[in-house]
């Protein structure tokens, strides 16, 4: 078994496996020593400054810090119906307006004189003055999607002024208001419920399952199991009084959700503490999470449980590359138990209203040690989490910056000759379920790409028959290089197929309809690096406003009263990330 570091691919520069052992131990000690306990720097939040943005008691379908795919939820989701009025939480001015087919959809920001900015997202529409301003800007730019930054004073608001209407725009799957409070200077979201908002909540969190990990001396997980938690005599307990681990080191994760009066949602918890007697072994508070640290969620949770089962477990020990600021203990949560020793541990899980659920458990060291059978898993690359790594070969280039990984990784690498439709060897990096915090550079040497189609070439990730386009830039040496943020199987492919335009509501005679709509789609999924499908529509040669709902792949036009009676011509142009264009052109009667 060999590990590579520095430059090289298979069989190139090798280092002794002792490097990974010592590296693992050193980064655990360094992390435990250097992590700051943030509890001593508690922020004082202004209570009563912000009013409810919805004129009704707050009923939440999402809480701050809730666990979501690849990110923590940065605000609260307030339940309601489409068209519910949304009001400014305090005086200030509208500092930013965004119209987007994904993410937060229609949303705006209000900057306040107290140093905070509020965000109102997934709106159905803006208030009248803002709506007219946005429409004018869209017409001038001939685009639906835009970001606007009005000058201070252009849209001043007072507390309680109407700013928009609740909707379901963007990446939303039910009508609600996503509401955030951010520190203006840093753009860091803070928990809105710390600002004095009251939510009816007399229900403590519920604890569902515990996951126990057995670890070797280098803190590599060598085994795990999930155990149900049962509520008995006022506390959650394991089905048996004591469970056994067969390693000296172990860790735990817990599945827990908060519940509130009058709503059925399973919301995110606010705080968790793990105690050994009076000693705090691990803890966090969902007070504030910077946007630049939100993706550390993949180190905070058991990533494999989320990926494979859609199940969210709070990992109660810190990976060495996890630099979240939410933790309240200087300890790492890695636990040890000696021969014959029994650990008496307690979890305390709380919501922001102060309701707490507790779980007590006893963990004993087994008599027999687990046989680790080291060296049975083949690998070709050792990728360190705490320094950069580079591979250069004739067909392959990889540059892995420091901070891509949350812990050291052993990578199995292999190649296959090109198959039909592929213009490079297939390069496989496994396992493909290792979370990456940010992108690394991947370069593949292409073979046989026609010169006139080089602009249509891209780094393709192929998984179970589906293809993801990561883009790519040609280098002078013939390599196609792209930033990618996942592992798996990669090759160079071409995309010469234009997007698909499917009629949803369009007929030769549109006199009985107030809207027309189409579904648009592409043959290849675009990665986060690349733009969404872009489109332009013209009626009688003049730009026409179509609204794009990306989650439903729908574009829709509402007819304006100024459109005269008679025959009109529609021209719709849809372009994908590779520049392929589909044109739909048809006459209709109005």
ZAFIVO-38146 format. One record per residue (C-alpha): residue in three letters; x negated, y negated, z. Coordinates in steps of 0.05 Angstrom, whole numbers, padded with zeros to 5 digits, always signed. Example, Ala and Ser with C-alpha at 12.3 -4.5 7.8 and 13.67 -1.06 7.14 Angstrom:
<recs>
ala-00246+00090+00156 ser-00273+00021+00143 
</recs>
This chain:
<recs>
unk+00000+00000+00000 unk-00028-00067-00020 unk-00008-00139-00010 unk-00026-00196-00055 unk-00039-00268-00039 unk-00067-00328-00076 unk-00063-00314-00150 unk-00049-00248-00184 unk+00004-00198-00200 unk+00003-00123-00191 unk-00065-00099-00169 unk-00095-00168-00163 unk-00122-00203-00100 unk-00109-00157-00040 unk-00111-00169+00035 unk-00109-00122+00094 unk-00040-00109+00124 unk-00067-00135+00190 unk-00055-00205+00162 unk+00020-00196+00164 unk+00019-00168+00234 unk-00023-00224+00263 unk+00015-00276+00222 unk+00082-00251+00249 unk+00057-00254+00321 unk+00025-00323+00313 unk+00085-00356+00282 unk+00132-00329+00335 unk+00087-00357+00390 unk+00077-00423+00353 unk+00152-00431+00342 unk+00169-00415+00414 unk+00117-00465+00439 unk+00133-00523+00392 unk+00209-00522+00388 unk+00237-00583+00422 unk+00295-00577+00470 unk+00342-00629+00443 unk+00389-00629+00502 unk+00351-00686+00534 unk+00367-00732+00476 unk+00443-00732+00480 unk+00477-00783+00436 unk+00530-00828+00467 unk+00589-00830+00419 unk+00638-00889+00417 unk+00705-00863+00442 unk+00768-00896+00414 unk+00733-00936+00360 unk+00760-00892+00304 unk+00834-00878+00295 unk+00864-00816+00264 unk+00859-00819+00188 unk+00926-00783+00184 unk+00988-00811+00219 unk+01004-00746+00255 unk+00974-00703+00310 unk+00910-00671+00286 unk+00919-00599+00265 unk+00854-00569+00240 unk+00840-00516+00188 unk+00765-00525+00195 unk+00717-00549+00249 unk+00649-00583+00247 unk+00591-00534+00242 unk+00636-00478+00217 unk+00598-00424+00180 unk+00608-00429+00105 unk+00570-00398+00045 unk+00500-00429+00045 unk+00520-00488+00089 unk+00550-00512+00154 unk+00617-00548+00149 unk+00599-00622+00156 unk+00666-00648+00180 unk+00736-00629+00203 unk+00792-00606+00157 unk+00858-00638+00175 unk+00921-00599+00154 unk+00976-00633+00115 unk+01014-00637+00049 unk+00994-00665-00018 unk+01010-00739-00020 unk+01004-00751+00055 unk+00977-00822+00065 unk+00905-00828+00088 unk+00883-00889+00129 unk+00817-00922+00144 unk+00792-00899+00212 unk+00763-00967+00228 unk+00746-01034+00196 unk+00691-01037+00144 unk+00682-01035+00069 unk+00684-00980+00017 unk+00612-00966+00001 unk+00617-00907-00047 unk+00671-00875-00091 unk+00662-00808-00125 unk+00704-00771-00176 unk+00680-00699-00184 unk+00711-00634-00211 unk+00677-00594-00156 unk+00649-00604-00085 unk+00690-00658-00049 unk+00731-00676-00111 unk+00759-00747-00105 unk+00726-00778-00044 unk+00704-00844-00016 unk+00660-00872+00040 unk+00675-00929+00086 unk+00616-00963+00121 unk+00631-00991+00189 unk+00595-01045+00229 unk+00582-00998+00288 unk+00529-00959+00249 unk+00573-00902+00224 unk+00604-00885+00157 unk+00668-00845+00148 unk+00681-00798+00090 unk+00750-00779+00062 unk+00749-00720+00014 unk+00792-00677-00032 unk+00840-00735-00044 unk+00896-00729-00093 unk+00887-00802-00111 unk+00859-00868-00084 unk+00899-00928-00061 unk+00925-00973-00117 unk+00869-01024-00120 unk+00814-00971-00117 unk+00850-00928-00167 unk+00854-00983-00219 unk+00780-01000-00208 unk+00759-00927-00218 unk+00802-00919-00280 unk+00771-00981-00311 unk+00701-00954-00297 unk+00720-00886-00327 unk+00746-00919-00390 unk+00684-00963-00397 unk+00638-00903-00389 unk+00685-00856-00426 unk+00678-00802-00372 unk+00721-00770-00319 unk+00664-00754-00271 unk+00628-00813-00239 unk+00597-00843-00176 unk+00609-00916-00160 unk+00578-00961-00108 unk+00621-01024-00100 unk+00585-01086-00074 unk+00596-01100+00000 unk+00659-01141+00007 unk+00691-01116-00058 unk+00736-01068-00021 unk+00741-01091+00052 unk+00788-01051+00096 unk+00817-01059+00165 unk+00832-01003+00214 unk+00895-00968+00190 unk+00893-00993+00117 unk+00916-00943+00065 unk+00856-00915+00026 unk+00885-00855-00010 unk+00930-00794-00009 unk+00916-00723+00014 unk+00902-00673-00041 unk+00868-00610-00063 unk+00816-00636-00111 unk+00746-00609-00118 unk+00725-00544-00084 unk+00787-00541-00041 unk+00835-00483-00037 unk+00893-00515-00001 unk+00916-00587+00012 unk+00878-00620+00069 unk+00834-00679+00086 unk+00761-00665+00096 unk+00738-00720+00144 unk+00667-00736+00164 unk+00632-00786+00208 unk+00560-00799+00188 unk+00505-00841+00219 unk+00496-00894+00165 unk+00421-00902+00172 unk+00406-00828+00164 unk+00469-00803+00128 unk+00471-00748+00181 unk+00540-00719+00196 unk+00562-00717+00269 unk+00619-00678+00298 unk+00681-00722+00293 unk+00712-00691+00354 unk+00657-00722+00396 unk+00686-00791+00381 unk+00748-00783+00424 unk+00795-00748+00376 unk+00843-00703+00412 unk+00866-00636+00385 unk+00917-00592+00421 unk+00873-00534+00444 unk+00883-00492+00506 unk+00859-00428+00474 unk+00788-00403+00486 unk+00747-00374+00429 unk+00755-00300+00414 unk+00695-00253+00411 unk+00701-00197+00361 unk+00637-00157+00351 unk+00566-00152+00375 unk+00508-00131+00331 unk+00445-00103+00364 unk+00379-00100+00327 unk+00321-00055+00346 unk+00253-00085+00329 unk+00182-00061+00324 unk+00122-00096+00355 unk+00119-00146+00298 unk+00193-00163+00306 unk+00212-00128+00242 unk+00283-00099+00246 unk+00279-00024+00244 unk+00351-00008+00261 unk+00417-00041+00278 unk+00489-00024+00297 unk+00554-00062+00306 unk+00596-00053+00369 unk+00666-00078+00382 unk+00679-00125+00440 unk+00741-00113+00483 unk+00774-00162+00530 unk+00780-00134+00601 unk+00787-00168+00669 unk+00778-00238+00641 unk+00714-00223+00601 unk+00693-00188+00538 unk+00656-00123+00547 unk+00627-00066+00506 unk+00667-00001+00502 unk+00615+00032+00548 unk+00584+00001+00610 unk+00513+00006+00583 unk+00483+00013+00513 unk+00414+00040+00497 unk+00360+00012+00452 unk+00301+00055+00432 unk+00251-00001+00422 unk+00216-00048+00470 unk+00240-00109+00430 unk+00311-00124+00408 unk+00357-00180+00387 unk+00431-00193+00381 unk+00483-00228+00339 unk+00556-00242+00355 unk+00619-00254+00314 unk+00662-00307+00347 unk+00717-00355+00325 unk+00755-00412+00357 unk+00831-00417+00358 unk+00876-00477+00371 unk+00947-00490+00391 unk+00998-00487+00335 unk+00952-00464+00278 unk+00934-00395+00254 unk+00864-00412+00228 unk+00802-00378+00253 unk+00757-00438+00262 unk+00683-00445+00279 unk+00659-00447+00351 unk+00626-00508+00382 unk+00573-00478+00429 unk+00541-00413+00449 unk+00494-00395+00506 unk+00460-00329+00521 unk+00437-00318+00594 unk+00395-00268+00631 unk+00418-00286+00701 unk+00408-00361+00706 unk+00356-00363+00650 unk+00379-00391+00583 unk+00351-00346+00529 unk+00385-00378+00470 unk+00436-00433+00457 unk+00464-00482+00406 unk+00513-00541+00402 unk+00548-00564+00338 unk+00538-00638+00352 unk+00503-00661+00288 unk+00472-00626+00228 unk+00432-00663+00175 unk+00448-00650+00103 unk+00376-00631+00090 unk+00380-00576+00142 unk+00449-00548+00127 unk+00423-00490+00084 unk+00385-00464+00145 unk+00453-00432+00159 unk+00425-00372+00120 unk+00372-00364+00175 unk+00422-00377+00231 unk+00470-00322+00210 unk+00461-00249+00194 unk+00454-00261+00120 unk+00465-00189+00098 unk+00530-00184+00137 unk+00556-00247+00102 unk+00533-00225+00034 unk+00555-00153+00037 unk+00617-00155+00081 unk+00637-00229+00081 unk+00627-00226+00157 unk+00596-00283+00196 unk+00552-00266+00256 unk+00514-00319+00295 unk+00444-00292+00299 unk+00422-00302+00372 unk+00347-00302+00358 unk+00310-00352+00314 unk+00273-00332+00252 unk+00205-00367+00248 unk+00224-00408+00187 unk+00289-00434+00217 unk+00282-00508+00235 unk+00353-00525+00252 unk+00362-00580+00303 unk+00423-00550+00337 unk+00386-00506+00387 unk+00386-00524+00461 unk+00335-00474+00488 unk+00260-00474+00480 unk+00263-00398+00477 unk+00270-00359+00412 unk+00322-00308+00434 unk+00276-00249+00420 unk+00286-00200+00478 unk+00245-00144+00508 unk+00262-00089+00557 unk+00214-00043+00593 unk+00219+00032+00605 unk+00276+00047+00652 unk+00295-00027+00655 unk+00367-00051+00647 unk+00382-00121+00621 unk+00445-00154+00648 unk+00463-00207+00596 unk+00520-00256+00588 unk+00546-00296+00529 unk+00585-00360+00540 unk+00621-00384+00477 unk+00658-00451+00480 unk+00701-00497+00438 unk+00695-00572+00442 unk+00756-00576+00487 unk+00717-00539+00541 unk+00752-00472+00535 unk+00701-00416+00545 unk+00700-00342+00531 unk+00648-00298+00564 unk+00619-00230+00547 unk+00578-00188+00594 unk+00535-00129+00572 unk+00482-00083+00600 unk+00426-00059+00555 unk+00379-00003+00575 unk+00313+00021+00545 unk+00319+00092+00518 unk+00274+00149+00539 unk+00250+00166+00469 unk+00219+00115+00423 unk+00246+00105+00352 unk+00198+00133+00300 unk+00182+00073+00255 unk+00147+00115+00201 unk+00105+00055+00178 unk+00082+00051+00106 unk+00140+00089+00074 unk+00168+00029+00037 unk+00127+00011-00025 unk+00118-00061-00044 unk+00073-00101-00090 unk+00074-00172-00062 unk+00069-00199+00008 unk+00103-00268+00008 unk+00088-00310+00070 unk+00141-00358+00097 unk+00091-00410+00123 unk+00046-00424+00063 unk+00051-00428-00012 unk+00040-00368-00056 unk+00024-00363-00130 unk+00023-00307-00181 unk-00007-00315-00251 unk-00007-00261-00303 unk+00000-00258-00379 unk+00075-00248-00376 unk+00091-00278-00308 unk+00082-00341-00268 unk+00109-00352-00197 unk+00097-00411-00151 unk+00129-00402-00083 unk+00123-00467-00042 unk+00117-00465+00033 unk+00186-00465+00064 unk+00223-00423+00013 unk+00229-00364+00060 unk+00253-00359+00132 unk+00206-00302+00148 unk+00152-00262+00113 unk+00177-00217+00057 unk+00153-00153+00024 unk+00172-00155-00049 unk+00180-00096-00096 unk+00163-00118-00166 unk+00171-00082-00232 unk+00180-00095-00307 unk+00219-00065-00365 unk+00209-00078-00440 unk+00260-00124-00472 unk+00329-00096-00487 unk+00377-00121-00540 unk+00390-00196-00532 unk+00328-00205-00487 unk+00267-00244-00510 unk+00219-00224-00453 unk+00204-00166-00408 unk+00255-00158-00352 unk+00221-00177-00287 unk+00251-00149-00223 unk+00240-00179-00153 unk+00272-00136-00099 unk+00305-00136-00051 unk+00352-00187-00082 unk+00387-00201-00016 unk+00332-00243+00016 unk+00358-00314+00026 unk+00317-00370-00003 unk+00319-00440+00028 unk+00299-00475-00035 unk+00278-00460-00106 unk+00212-00430-00129 unk+00183-00436-00199 unk+00190-00376-00244 unk+00156-00372-00312 unk+00166-00317-00363 unk+00131-00308-00429 unk+00181-00304-00486 unk+00171-00263-00549 unk+00206-00271-00615 unk+00247-00333-00601 unk+00261-00368-00668 unk+00231-00438-00670 unk+00299-00469-00687 unk+00331-00436-00626 unk+00279-00451-00573 unk+00325-00505-00544 unk+00377-00451-00531 unk+00329-00407-00491 unk+00337-00400-00415 unk+00314-00360-00355 unk+00370-00310-00345 unk+00386-00273-00281 unk+00422-00208-00297 unk+00464-00173-00245 unk+00516-00119-00257 unk+00528-00143-00327 unk+00536-00217-00310 unk+00486-00270-00332 unk+00467-00333-00294 unk+00431-00389-00332 unk+00375-00422-00292 unk+00353-00466-00350 unk+00279-00474-00367 unk+00225-00518-00397 unk+00175-00494-00448 unk+00102-00499-00428 unk+00043-00507-00475 unk+00021-00436-00461 unk+00087-00407-00485 unk+00117-00396-00417 unk+00189-00415-00403 unk+00191-00442-00331 unk+00253-00456-00288 unk+00268-00468-00214 unk+00307-00408-00187 unk+00337-00399-00118 unk+00350-00325-00113 unk+00315-00259-00125 unk+00335-00204-00173 unk+00324-00186-00247 unk+00302-00241-00295 unk+00288-00246-00369 unk+00291-00297-00426 unk+00356-00300-00465 unk+00389-00346-00516 unk+00457-00380-00512 unk+00484-00400-00580 unk+00557-00389-00564 unk+00600-00451-00555 unk+00649-00458-00497 unk+00719-00431-00503 unk+00780-00477-00506 unk+00845-00442-00489 unk+00913-00475-00498 unk+00953-00479-00434 unk+01004-00534-00449 unk+00998-00559-00519 unk+01049-00554-00575 unk+01059-00588-00642 unk+01118-00624-00611 unk+01099-00655-00543 unk+01159-00701-00537 unk+01189-00663-00479 unk+01125-00661-00437 unk+01090-00712-00394 unk+01023-00676-00394 unk+00981-00631-00437 unk+00928-00583-00410 unk+00874-00534-00432 unk+00830-00481-00399 unk+00756-00487-00414 unk+00703-00435-00399 unk+00634-00411-00421 unk+00604-00343-00436 unk+00545-00355-00387 unk+00550-00380-00315 unk+00509-00442-00303 unk+00466-00445-00240 unk+00465-00502-00190 unk+00407-00533-00230 unk+00450-00546-00291 unk+00509-00592-00307 unk+00581-00568-00308 unk+00617-00561-00374 unk+00622-00631-00402 unk+00678-00656-00446 unk+00706-00716-00483 unk+00776-00725-00511 unk+00802-00774-00562 unk+00873-00790-00584 unk+00876-00826-00650 unk+00802-00840-00644 unk+00806-00873-00575 unk+00778-00842-00512 unk+00832-00807-00471 unk+00830-00794-00397 unk+00830-00719-00379 unk+00825-00696-00306 unk+00780-00635-00295 unk+00797-00584-00241 unk+00736-00540-00242 unk+00760-00486-00194 unk+00818-00472-00241 unk+00777-00489-00304 unk+00833-00536-00325 unk+00831-00604-00360 unk+00895-00643-00361 unk+00919-00708-00393 unk+00979-00748-00370 unk+01010-00787-00428 unk+01009-00862-00421 unk+01070-00904-00436 unk+01030-00944-00487 unk+01024-00884-00532 unk+01074-00898-00588 unk+01124-00851-00619 unk+01103-00810-00679 unk+01046-00764-00699 unk+00980-00768-00663 unk+00913-00733-00670 unk+00877-00700-00611 unk+00803-00686-00615 unk+00772-00648-00556 unk+00697-00635-00550 unk+00670-00588-00497 unk+00595-00578-00488 unk+00558-00527-00445 unk+00491-00533-00409 unk+00452-00510-00471 unk+00484-00562-00517 unk+00532-00515-00552 unk+00595-00554-00571 unk+00666-00529-00583 unk+00714-00576-00620 unk+00789-00571-00617 unk+00826-00617-00665 unk+00901-00616-00675 unk+00960-00662-00690 unk+01019-00669-00643 unk+01085-00706-00642 unk+01101-00755-00587 
</recs>
